[in-house]
Amino acid sequence: MLKVNNLSKTYSKGNTKAVDNLNFSVKKGEIFGFLGPNGAGKTTTIKMIVGLLKPTNGKVIINNIDNQKNVLQAKRHISYVPDKPEVFDKLKGISYLNFIADVYGVKQEDKRKRMEYYLELFSMKDAVNDVISSYSHGMKQKIALIGALLHEPDLFILDEPMVGLDPKSSYNLKEVMRSRCEKGKSVFFSTHVLEVAEKLCDRIAIINKGKIIAQGTMEELRALEGEENSLEKIFLELTEK
């Protein structure tokens, strides 16, 4: 589903390495957690995966498509929700959703059914006809999530998706993530909520100072730092070394 090969990003004419030679993959039907301290390179990596930043070196392959050589084709297979939702404030929620669905060519009947389902799930039915500028941060997050799900992406990419969500919406998002993987889709997400990552993820990669310092299942990560350790303890021990 996703292969990241020797991925690097440098700034300041090569003097600053934000991301340093990353290698990992995300399989079909898998929830993959991407963890790291602030400034570790998580968001830079995600922006290279979704095509918002050009890598200095390396490749990103999405469903066997090179996202640098076939940009639009690769983007058809993904959706992306950033940590700060970028939505059109002057549009009504319903207009935004219609626009996103049309960009991805979602059929009218599919669009209607999916909108109804996700608007109900995330408690946005009463607000969808309001202007987005009137939304709280959490509501903007939810309308962005709904828009990202309308075309049923093969790879759902999320950067700190729980930030701003109320407990019910956060729970429902986790259920959506699980259900997508049960259908053979994949989820790649970054989070600081380590308890969520421990319970939800099939595999995890930990990045620090631009390099992946550990990756694997929880059992494999525990083998590195102690069988009884929580993900929080493993994370702290690895990133403080």
PESUL-V141937 format. One record per pair of residues at least 6 apart in sequence whose ideal C-beta (glycine too) atoms are under 7 Angstrom apart, sorted by the first residue. I is the first residue (numbers start at 1). J is the second residue. Records with the same first field share a line. If there is no record, write none. Layout:
I = J / J
This chain:
1 = 26 / 27 / 28 / 63 / 154 / 155 / 186
2 = 25 / 26 / 62 / 155 / 186 / 188
3 = 25 / 61
4 = 22 / 23 / 24 / 25 / 60
5 = 23 / 58 / 59
6 = 21 / 23 / 57 / 58
7 = 19 / 22 / 45 / 48 / 55 / 58 / 60
8 = 17 / 19 / 20 / 21 / 55 / 56 / 57 / 58
9 = 18 / 19 / 44 / 48 / 53 / 55 / 56
10 = 16 / 17 / 18 / 56
11 = 18
17 = 210
18 = 41 / 44 / 210
19 = 41 / 44 / 45 / 210
20 = 210 / 211
22 = 45 / 212
24 = 205 / 212 / 215
26 = 32 / 186 / 188
27 = 186
28 = 184 / 186
29 = 181 / 184 / 186
30 = 181 / 186 / 202 / 203
31 = 177 / 181 / 187 / 200 / 201 / 202
32 = 187 / 188 / 201 / 202 / 203
33 = 189 / 191 / 197 / 201 / 204
34 = 42 / 188 / 189 / 190 / 205 / 207
35 = 191 / 197 / 204 / 206 / 235
36 = 42 / 206 / 207 / 208
37 = 208 / 239
40 = 207 / 208 / 209
41 = 207 / 210
42 = 190 / 207
43 = 159
44 = 53
46 = 157 / 159 / 190
47 = 53
48 = 55 / 60
49 = 60 / 157
50 = 78 / 80 / 157
51 = 67 / 71 / 74 / 75
59 = 66
60 = 67
62 = 74 / 77 / 78 / 155
63 = 77 / 154
65 = 73 / 74
67 = 74
77 = 153 / 154 / 155
78 = 153 / 155 / 157
79 = 148 / 149 / 151 / 153 / 156 / 157
80 = 148 / 157
81 = 144 / 145 / 148 / 158 / 161
82 = 159
83 = 159 / 160 / 163
85 = 140 / 141 / 144
87 = 96 / 132 / 140 / 143 / 144
88 = 96 / 132
89 = 132 / 133
90 = 131 / 133
91 = 132
92 = 129 / 130 / 131
93 = 124 / 127 / 128 / 129 / 130 / 132 / 143
94 = 128 / 129
96 = 132 / 143 / 147
97 = 115 / 146 / 147 / 150
100 = 147 / 150
101 = 111 / 150
104 = 150 / 151
106 = 150 / 151
111 = 150
114 = 149 / 150
118 = 146 / 149
119 = 125 / 128 / 146
121 = 172
122 = 142 / 145 / 146 / 169 / 172
123 = 169
124 = 139 / 142 / 143 / 146
127 = 135 / 139
132 = 140 / 143
135 = 143
137 = 164
138 = 164 / 165 / 166
141 = 164 / 165
142 = 169
145 = 173
148 = 156
154 = 185 / 186
155 = 186 / 188
156 = 180 / 185 / 187
157 = 188
158 = 189
159 = 190
160 = 190 / 191 / 192
161 = 173 / 189
162 = 170 / 191 / 193 / 196
165 = 173
174 = 200
177 = 187 / 200
180 = 187
181 = 187
191 = 197
194 = 231 / 232 / 235
197 = 204 / 231
198 = 218 / 230 / 231
202 = 217
203 = 215 / 216 / 217
204 = 215 / 221
205 = 212 / 215
206 = 212 / 213 / 214 / 215 / 235 / 238
208 = 239
213 = 238
214 = 221 / 224 / 238
218 = 231
221 = 234
222 = 229 / 234
225 = 234 / 237 / 238
